[in-house]
């Protein structure tokens, strides 16, 4: 059989074998990666590494393998975009592991997710008490999304009957000791105003400033090369 055809067939079999094994192992195995990222990353990386260092073999079968894997992923990405039922089986679905404050042990068992994994991800989000959690969902990339119970949600301006002001994005006026003139115009300020503000802070040269930004309210942030924090 032609060597190229063998490589193509082996690549297709290898792809789906690895995809199935990854699904079986569960979302813990691919934490912070999608199934496609995990399967494509480790396999293409392995093939590319062999291509680079295995001087005893010919290069073109490796190139064929890389191409086949990339094409398979592109096809399956298209399929999952067009057909939602296919995406359910290929990529998977988010899994609820905490519902109304109750831990869903069976759901965790199906995706090979342990209580220690959930607690770790909750702590990573600053949640140390399970009583605060209303819902926790393990996403398809292994991350946990959390909805706190109403009584533990942080108060918003709307809750306090306050009018929230839009902060907007800060604009860089000085970057690495250089004034950005275009951003001065965008922020409706001029060079003279900026120099006066620097003088108020005891800064006499623009070259002393590492970063200067202004927000939508006109507040100026300055960071100089000479740091006082130790």
C-alpha positions in Angstrom: 0.0 0.0 0.0 1.2 3.5 -0.8 3.0 5.0 2.2 1.0 8.3 2.0 -2.3 6.5 2.2 -1.1 4.6 5.2 -0.3 7.8 6.9 -3.7 9.3 6.1 -5.6 6.3 7.4 -3.5 6.1 10.6 -3.9 9.8 11.2 -7.7 9.6 10.9 -7.8 6.5 13.2 -5.4 8.1 15.7 -7.5 11.3 15.8 -10.8 9.7 16.7 -9.1 7.3 19.0 -7.5 10.1 21.0 -10.7 12.1 20.9 -12.7 9.2 22.3 -10.1 8.5 25.0 -10.1 12.1 26.0 -13.8 12.2 26.4 -13.7 9.0 28.5 -11.0 10.5 30.8 -13.2 13.5 31.5 -12.9 17.2 31.7 -10.3 17.1 34.5 -7.8 15.8 32.0 -8.2 18.9 29.7 -8.6 21.6 32.3 -8.7 25.0 30.6 -8.5 23.4 27.2 -11.3 22.4 24.8 -11.2 18.8 23.4 -10.0 20.1 20.1 -7.2 22.1 21.7 -6.1 19.2 23.7 -6.2 16.6 21.0 -4.8 18.9 18.3 -2.1 20.4 20.5 -0.5 17.2 21.9 -0.6 15.3 18.6 0.6 18.0 16.2 3.2 18.9 18.8 4.4 15.3 18.9 4.4 15.0 15.1 6.3 18.3 14.7 8.8 17.2 17.4 9.4 13.9 15.6 9.8 15.8 12.3 12.4 18.1 13.8 14.6 15.6 15.5 14.1 12.2 13.9 16.6 12.4 11.1 16.4 8.7 10.4 12.9 9.0 8.9 11.7 10.8 5.8 10.0 14.2 6.3 7.1 14.0 4.0 5.0 11.4 5.9 5.1 13.7 8.9 3.9 16.6 6.8 1.1 14.4 5.5 0.1 13.5 9.1 0.2 17.2 10.2 -2.0 18.2 7.2 -4.5 15.4 7.8 -4.9 16.2 11.5 -5.4 19.9 10.7 -8.0 19.1 8.1 -9.9 16.8 10.4 -10.1 19.5 13.1 -11.3 22.1 10.5 -14.0 19.8 9.3 -15.2 18.9 12.8 -15.2 22.6 13.8 -17.4 23.3 10.8 -19.7 20.4 11.7 -20.1 21.6 15.4 -20.9 25.1 14.2 -23.6 23.9 11.8 -25.1 21.0 13.8 -25.8 21.5 17.5 -26.5 17.8 18.2 -23.1 16.9 16.7 -21.4 19.4 18.9 -23.0 17.8 22.0 -21.2 14.5 21.2 -18.0 15.9 19.8 -17.2 18.8 22.1 -19.4 17.9 25.0 -21.8 20.1 27.1 -21.5 22.1 30.3 -22.2 20.0 33.4 -23.9 21.3 36.5 -22.0 20.0 39.5 -23.7 22.2 42.2 -27.4 22.9 41.9 -29.3 25.1 44.5 -26.4 24.5 46.8 -26.5 20.7 46.5 -23.4 18.8 45.1 -24.3 16.7 42.1 -22.1 13.6 42.8 -23.4 11.6 39.9 -22.8 14.4 37.4 -19.2 14.8 38.8 -18.6 11.1 38.5 -19.7 11.1 34.8 -17.1 13.7 33.8 -14.4 12.3 36.1 -14.4 15.5 38.2 -13.6 15.2 41.9 -14.8 17.3 44.8 -11.2 18.4 45.3 -11.2 19.8 41.7 -14.4 21.7 42.4 -13.2 23.1 45.7 -9.9 24.2 44.1 -11.7 26.1 41.4 -14.0 27.7 43.9 -11.1 28.9 46.0 -9.4 30.2 42.8 -12.5 32.4 42.5 -12.3 33.6 46.1 -15.1 31.3 47.3 -14.1 29.3 50.4 -17.6 28.4 51.7 -19.8 26.0 49.7 -22.9 27.5 51.4 -22.4 30.6 49.3 -22.8 28.7 46.0 -26.1 28.5 44.2 -24.9 26.9 41.0 -21.6 25.7 39.7 -21.1 24.6 36.1 -18.1 22.8 34.6 -17.7 24.2 31.1 -16.5 22.2 28.1 -12.9 23.4 28.7 -12.9 22.2 32.3 -13.3 25.6 34.0 -15.9 26.1 36.6 -18.5 29.0 36.3 -20.2 30.0 39.6 -23.4 31.7 40.5 -23.6 32.7 44.1 -26.8 32.6 46.1 -28.6 36.0 46.1 -27.7 36.8 49.7 -24.0 36.4 48.9 -24.0 38.4 45.7 -22.1 41.8 46.0 -24.3 44.8 46.1 -24.6 46.8 42.8 -25.4 50.5 42.4 -28.9 49.5 41.3 -29.4 47.7 44.6 -28.4 50.8 46.4 -30.5 53.1 44.2 -27.3 54.8 43.0 -26.6 56.2 39.5 -23.5 54.4 38.1 -21.1 56.4 36.0 -19.5 54.8 33.0 -15.8 54.6 33.6 -14.8 53.9 30.0 -11.3 53.0 28.9 -8.2 54.8 30.0 -6.1 56.6 27.4 -2.4 56.5 27.4 -0.9 59.9 27.3 2.7 59.0 28.0 4.3 55.6 27.3 7.9 54.8 28.1 8.8 58.5 28.5 7.2 59.6 25.2 4.1 61.8 24.9 1.5 60.3 22.5 0.1 63.4 20.8 -2.8 61.6 19.0 -4.1 60.4 22.4 -3.9 64.0 23.8 -6.3 65.1 21.1 -8.6 62.1 21.8 -8.7 62.9 25.5 -9.4 66.6 24.8 -6.2 67.8 26.6 -3.1 69.5 25.4 0.6 69.2 26.1 0.6 72.3 28.3 -2.1 70.8 30.6 -0.2 67.6 30.8 3.1 69.4 31.7 1.3 71.4 34.4 -0.2 68.2 35.9 3.3 66.7 36.0 4.7 69.8 37.7 2.0 69.4 40.4 3.3 65.9 41.1 6.9 67.2 41.3 7.8 65.7 37.9 9.8 68.2 35.8 10.6 66.0 32.7 8.4 63.8 30.6 11.3 61.4 30.4 10.8 60.7 34.1 7.4 59.1 33.4 7.0 55.5 32.5 3.3 55.6 32.0 0.6 58.2 32.2 -3.1 57.5 31.5 -6.3 59.5 31.8 -9.8 58.1 32.3 -13.1 59.3 31.0 -13.6 61.4 34.2 -10.3 63.2 33.6 -8.4 61.5 36.4 -4.7 61.2 35.7 -2.7 58.1 36.6 1.1 58.4 36.7 3.9 55.9 37.1 7.5 57.0 37.1 10.7 55.2 36.4 11.8 56.0 39.9 9.7 53.7 42.1 9.3 54.4 45.8 7.7 51.1 46.7 10.1 48.5 48.2 
